[in-house]
């Protein structure tokens, strides 16, 4: 895992949830954060974190480009 495996999550509305998922045989939730509009979180994939779930309207900045998630329904 290189040091460049960071993502930046910018909440576009209140209540955006960022959930970290574990690496290994069983994938489980291991960490959760709640962001409000305008808040930014910088996250990194690690030996323990293999995936992240983002729920709510946010912009996600990665080395592959910018992804926009949709608002909660």
C-alpha positions, 0 to 999 in steps of 0.5 A: 500500500503506497502513501498516496492511497488517500481519499478526501471526502467533502460533505455537501449536506448534513449527516454524511456517513463514512463507514470503514470496512475491514480487510480479511476473511470476514468484511466487517464495519470497524469505524464510522464518522458523521460529517456535516455540510462543508466538513472534510475528512481525509482518509487512507486505505490501510492494512485494516481498512479495505473499503469505505462506504459513504452515505449521503451527498458528498464529493470524494476526491481520489487519485482517479478523479472526483466522484459525487455521491447522491443525497440520502433518500 
